[in-house]
Amino acid sequence: MKKPFTMLWRPTSGNSKTGNIPQGYVGATRNEVEQSCDGCPMRRNGCYHWSGRPIGAQASMQRRFADKPVEYSLRWAIDKSVRSARYVRGAVGGDPWVFDRDTVSSWADDIRAAGMRGLLLYTHFAADKGQHLKGLAMASVHSTTEADERIREGWRTAMVAGGLKVPGSRKPQLRNVPEWSGETFTTPDGVKGVVCPAQVKRGVNCNTCGMCDASKAKPKLVVFLQH
């Protein structure tokens, strides 16, 4: 029997974009993380998790999890979260397609039962091995054409706008990328994308926004600027 995958849940975060909310990381071992990401076009092409400090932080979690697994459960993360937390961000690292629908649905149920609003989750594999997460996760897509394909299948989608960056970004690797200055995004089918409010509006983060809760009906396309 195949060993189930593990989500490592933590109660707080210093990420200003998400806000101080519980966050989950796919994989109790590096091999689990690798398996979840296998085939993702972003794996070796600029993925923020694999190319920066987050993967190192997850390695520390994996070592501690071996001794204190209870401290990486969703229940622990919810109980130890700050009172202002409204949402939980799943799969900050790794892809959640490796979990079955019942497991992911139970996370969302537990989060709402605790008085929080919902789960924020994305999969890069909505077209194939992540199909079972429709309605529970956003479909991460790489073009407006792909967005249309997933939207026709009933997904809500999220896309990174490769040619524009967050206004004010000072990342050296983005120095030659122009800043977003109000450009709009529309798919070939006429679906209008909404730029992530946490990237362009002062005082907004994932916790106060919740737009990427896949259980909501709209918008059908959320656009992230390079960041």
N, C-alpha and C positions, 0 to 999 in steps of 0.2 A: 504494500500500500504506500502511495506517495506521501511523503511528509508534508503537512500543511505549511504554508508560508506564515510568517509572523509580521505584524505591524507593530513597530515600536512607538508607543504614544508618549508624548511629553506634555506637561500641563501648561507651560508658558513659552513665550517666544520674545526675542528682542527684535524681531523683524518689523520695521516701521510700516512696511506696506501691508502686511497682514494684520498688524495689531497684536497685542499680547493675548493670544488664544492658544488652546491646545493644538498640537501638530503631530502628525504621524509620519513615520519613515518605514518604507517597505524593506523588510529583511533583517533577520537576526544574525545573518552572516553576509559577507561580501558576495558570496556565491548566489545567495537569494536575490540580492539587489541586481546582480548581473543578469540572472535569469529573467527577472521582471522587465528589464530594459532591452533584452535581446531583440534586435530588429528595429528598434526605434531610430528614426533618421537623425535624431538629435544626440544620440549616445556619443558619437565621436565628432560632433559638428556644433560645438558651442553650448552644450547643456550646462547650465549654471551649477547643477548639483555635482556633476562629475569633474568639472574643470576648476572648481574652487575649494574653499574650505569646508563646505557642507559634508562632503564625503568623508573627510577626516573627523568631523564631529560625530557622524553616524558610526564610524568605527569605534569611537569611545563609548557610545551608547551600547554597541554590540558587546563590548567587553564587560560592561557593568551589568547588562541584561543577564548574562550567564550566571551571575551571583544573586541578583535581585530582580527576578522577572516580574514580580508583582508591581514594581515601580514603573513598569512600561506597559501596563494595561490601560485600556480606555477608561475603565472605571476610576483608576487612580488619577489619570490625567484630568478627568472631569472634576473629581473631588478636590484636587489641588489647584485648579485653575483660579484665576482672579474673578471676582464677582462681575466685572464688566464684560467678560467673555460671552459673546452671543453665538459664535460659530466655532466649528472645529475644522481645521485644514488637514485633509488626509493626503498621504503620499507626497510629501514635500520632496522626498527622494525615492526613486523607484516608481514602478507603474502598478496600479491596483488591479490590473486585469487578472493577476494570479489568484485573487480571492473570488470565491463563488458569490453569486448574487445574494444568497441568504445571509452570508456573513456581512457583506457590505450593507445590506438592508437593515440588519440588526444593529450595526453601528449608528445608522441614521435614527433608528427608533430609540436607542439608548440616549443619544444626544438630545433628542426632543423630550424624552421622558424626564431628563434632568433639568428641563426648563430652558434649554438653549434652543436656538432657531433652526440649526441645520448643519449639514456636512458640505464642505467645499472640496470637490474631488475632480480630477482630470485623468483621462487615459489617452495615450497616443495610438491605441489599437482598437478604436471604435469600429473600424471597417472589418475586422476579423476576430482575433482572439479576445477582444474586449467587448464584443457585441452584447454580452449578457448584462452589462452595466448601464444600458440605456435607461435614462430617467434617474439614475443614481450618480452618474459622473458626467462631466462635460467632455465632449469629444475635442481633443486637441488636434487641430488641422493645420496645414501648411500652405494653403492657398484659398482664395475665395471659391474656386471651382470645387475643391474638396469640401469646403464648408457646405456648398449647395448639395453635394451628394449625401452628406451625413444628415443635413436638415430634412431632406426628402425621406430619409429613413426614420425620422422622428427624434433625432438628437438635437440638443442645444450645443453650440460649438464655441471654441475659443481659438484664436489665431494670433500669432506674433507677426506684427507688421515689419517685415525685414528691412525696409528702407527708411524708417523714421525712428528717432529715439525720444525718450522722455525729455521734455524741456528742462534745461539746466543740468542734464547728465554730464558728469566730468570723468567718466570712465575712459581711460586712455584708448582702449580697444574700440571705442565708439566715436573717437574724435573726428573722424571723417564722415560720420553719418549725420545727415541733417535733422534738426529738431522738428517735432510735430508742431504745426502752427494752425491747427484747425481743419486739416484735410479730412475728408469723409471716406468711408469705405462701403462699397456696395457690391454684392456678389452678382454674377451674371444673371441669376434668377431674380434679381431686384431686392434681395434681403439687405437691409441697412445694418451695418455694424455699429456697435456702441463702444467707444474707447473706454478702457478701464478707468472709472472715476478716481480710483486710488492713485493713479499715475498723473492725473491732470487737475485734480481739485484739491485745494488746501483743506486739511482736516478730515479727509476721507481715507479709510483703510478697509480691508476686507471685512473686518469685524463690524463696521458701521454700515457697510454697503450690502453684502450678501448676494450680489447679483449673480455670482457663479454657483449658487445653490441649484443644482441641476433639476431639483423637483419643481422649480418655478417655471412658468410658461415662457417668459420673455426676459431679455432679448434673445433672438435665435443665434446671434453672433456677437461675441465679446472680442474686442481687438486689444491686444497688448502691444505697447510700443517697446522697442528694444530698451533694455535696462540692465 
